[in-house]
Amino acid sequence: MEEPKNNSTTDTPNELPQLTAESITYLLKAARWGKFLAILGFIVSGLLIAGGIAMSFILSKVSESDELVPLNLPFSTVFLSIIYVIVAGIYLIPVIFLNTFSNNAIKAVNLSSTEKMTTSLRNLKNLFVFIGVSTIVLLALYTVTLIIVGSAAILNF
């Protein structure tokens, strides 16, 4: 006698859920909030990039005159600015995914387009994957930093 299959462990369900009017309303609201957050993210990214570029000029002028503020940085001020711009660029990646999700979700609802809905959900998945991987990388960096700082503190006693 054959046992019934349990589809909870498979990636593809037997029956696909249908979108109701209520779920479409929730999706549209989520997409609109996502659009708002994406616009704010673009603004913040632009300010971070502009700040990184401005920092390059300001810190180079400040470091030339030791009378104003003595900067005893172990590296070049341009290096610090480049790191700032790189961080801003990394911050821009999930904002692009969020913006693409929002735009395609709104279009999918307005045009009843399955293709746009698929693109929208793919970008939402990419957003979550990026945030998940970033979280794992940051947790690993924090762990390594704590180990190094803890070891240095123990060795100094």
Secondary structure, DSSP 8 states (H G I E B T S, - for coil): ------GGGSSS-SS-----HHHHHHHHHHHHHHHHHHHHHHHHHHHHHHHHHHHHHHHHHHHH-TTT-----SS-HHHHHHHHHHHHHHHHHHHHHHHHHHHHHHHHHHHT-HHHHHHHHHHHHHHHHHHHHHHHHHHHHHHHHHHHHHHHHHHH-
